Structures are given as C-alpha cells and as structure tokens.
C-alpha cells in the first residue's frame, strides 16, 4: 500500500517514492497547485534559480515547490541516471526539502527525440499557494513501464526490448495502471484530471480508443509528446495532473 506523507510546510501531501522523486503530490486543504511552463527548456541550475525567484515573488517558501517536468538530451544509462539524480536531489537537499529523508517533489524527466536540449533542464514546475476556496489539485509523477525501487530497471521492465504493437500495448497498459494506482492513493481518478501526457516515439493510435479514451484517460484529450523515457530501453511513459491554474513564462 502506498505511503502518504504530509508536507505541511509546503502545503501538500505526497506519495513516498524513490530517492529522486515522489510518485505524486496533492494540495492540502486550503491550498491549490499552480503549474508554470517555460516557453523553452531552461538549464537545470538556471531553472532552479527561476523557480526560487518565482516562489519568492509569490511569497511562498522553497518548500512549496512540489513537482517538475524535466527535459534531457537523450536517455541515460542506469548509472548515468543515478549520477544525474544525485546532482538533482543535491539541490533539493540544499533547499531543505529532504530533511526527513524522503523526497516530496514529484517529477517527470523525458527526452525529446527531435531537437533535444543540449543539457538537462526544466520544462515546467508546480508549487502550492494558499487558497481557502480551492478545488482539489494534484500532480502524478511520470512513470515508464517498470516498477520503481527494485534496484535496477532492466530486470523489471515490462516487455523488455519488445517494440512490436503488442509489446507497446503491454507497456502502455502497465503504465496506465500505475497512473491509476498513484491517483487512487491520493483519492483521485481520471475524472479529476485536467491534463494527461504520453511520452513515446511509438504509435499510440492503434490502442488510443480502447486503452485511453474508453478508460476515461482522455476526457480532455491526450498530449502525445514525441519523447523517450529517461532510461535506455524504456519506451513508454505517462504523467497526469488535476491543476486548475497554469501559465506559460519565457524560457
């Protein structure tokens, strides 16, 4: 069963995940999640500085930073991903967000297959703001077709190496189920989503009607991004959110 932890200093609760990110976040009563997307990816350290600046301008503490979406140049090896995650989590530690040993910030990290950024950076981020009348809001972290926290990816990847239509469908079904498991842990479902994103370079059209639309995952459409998951040999990733306040700023 998923472990849910309150982060009252940030105004949200989160699903305990792996060291580099939580599996999802939801605003606590009296708060709402806001999402900010950069017009172009912002390199990692510059992006952290932009996030801190945004939080200060909003009168919010660094602890209000609750989710982000990253873009990387190409899929990492497992060791390369571990090294990147240590550097990323190091900044969160400096911000005091890992004080109790758990990472509360949900995250997606994917790799554009065409015109990728030169270095890893931020595509979007989310944070909480006080709002006594806010509707419930949440962000579910990205997941590829592998159970996390098992020590490695390769040994636990669904249909490893199978990029046939049947193999991609198996991967998609597992990821859809994981999105549902994470949402359910926070008390949500597809009916509560305002945005659903799919990241793959493989054709989703053959299973879009049955796997996503009839399931309720496409009630506002699906944003298909021609991106790869962040680790070599993963082929399909999704994230989703129920966020009612979003804006775009210069990258």
Secondary structure, DSSP 4 states (H G I P E B T S, - for coil): -PPEEEETTTTEEEE--BTTBBSEEEEPTTEEEEEEEEEEEEEHHHHHHHHHHHHHHTT--GGGEEEEEEE-SSPBPHHHHHHHHHHHHHHHHHTTTTTTS----EEEEEEESSS--SS-EEEEEEEEEE-TTPPP-EEEEEEESB-TTSS-SGGGBTTTT--SHHHHHHHHHHHHHHHHHHHHHTT--GGG-SEEEEE-SS--HHHIIIIIITTTTTTT--EEE-EEESBTT---EEEEEE-SEEEEE--
